[in-house]
């Protein structure tokens, strides 16, 4: 059995084994005084396709924002403001008819004009393409064009998150000519502030964008050139930023001290919850998980305080609930519902008929060895024998969404109430691959969906149910640790987003 001490020793070795970009190859990205304003961002993942219907969220929304405008603009504090849509309102009490007024002075990078027919084409294409975020338009029924500047969207059911979705993946607008072709998969064609420089962009390495001439909102064009450098490994990212090869990037507790020693500025804000998704609540792959006592035992087996200290470097808050404080549906007391109690975990397993434990396989991304070791040890201590299988980061979401594994470890953002429900709990979502539902949760979800301004309050009952019935085993709510070169730029965090929006970077005067 692996001891806690040996796990910590492994963590120390991992931190010490720094490899990657060397200082001697550094290339200072600082723009010369009075010269072009250039920004270089280190990113963790790249788009699998640049088609707006294939847009993702989290870390992957930011790259699309360079080339594509959204219908609504989400401010750093989460409030929604006009972008391509200048006004919007529900015209019925049921909130299933949303009318948008649109800008009339917008063109795409290929010269095509933006109007209501383009919005209709993009929404229909987004739903038909069945991309990773297609659930955003689950309730989209139709779009009716009034005139060039007016469109009416019909929803099959009220959707409290729909306006939010129009500021995210579902709201990104591509050229009507390009979205029906294939070239847009490798070359984005949007109405956004920047255009890709194909000659300088290399898949798996970097993407270069320059300011687009004739863009309708020059206040968003704060840079002449923006480069996204793909640096999947955190060691590569910290070495790149301390040697001025990049200007801003996301790091972790193990690389924080190196960045601070180099004089870089830290932004930190809570976004994700980190933990286990106990998918197989019906016992299809792992019969044991069908018993709520087994799922509760998993929660009691987790030493969350130890994980916060030794994995998150103290940059996290213990939680047992997947709804964050900013959602409006967090419930006081649920953060510490499951205290670390191995005796209770064993008792629950025995009561469920698993006194001798059981075997389970959990997928993990390569490089997540420290967390893997803790999970194996903590669950192993109560008799749950865990086998870890490595799944590449690029394939991880798609793999766990297929229902191959009974449970998985992941980081997921704590968004607004109905966004969280749509992401984790409704039957057809990516992170509910076994489509778990029952006569209790279904009406709670329906009441939340139709709650209007009271969606947060109604969502508390959903939160209470999935927490007490252990649909998940959260460890902690982690801080994003985002570093940047304050001598060159200023960055503002984006609430409930893994990295700042592209609009949140501005050069120092």
Secondary structure, 3 states (H helix, E strand, C coil): CCCHHHHHHHHHHHHHCCCCCCHHHCCCCCCCCCCCCEEEEEECCCCCCCCHHHCCCHHHHHHHHHHCCECEEECCCCCEEECCEEEEEECCCCCCEEEEEECCCCECCCCCECCHHHHHHHHHHHHHHCCCCHHHHCCEEEEEEEECCEEEEEECCCCCCHHHHCCCHHHECECCCCCCCCHHHCCCCECCCEEECHHHCECCCEEEEEECCCCCCHHHCCCCEEEEEECCCHHHHHHHHHCCCCCEEEECHHHHHHHHHCCCEEEEEEEEEEEEECCCCCCCCCHHHHCHHHHHHHHHHCCHHHHHHHCCCCCEEECCCCCCHHHCCCCCCHHHCCCCCHHHHHHHHHHCCCCCCEEEEEEECCCCHHHHHHHHHHHHCCCEEEEEEECCHHHHHHHHCCCCCCEEEEEEECCCHHHHHHHHCCCCCCCCCCCCCCCCHHHHHHHHHCCHHHHHHHHHHHHHHHHHCCCEEEEEEEEEEEEECCCCEEECCCCCCCCCCHHHEEECC
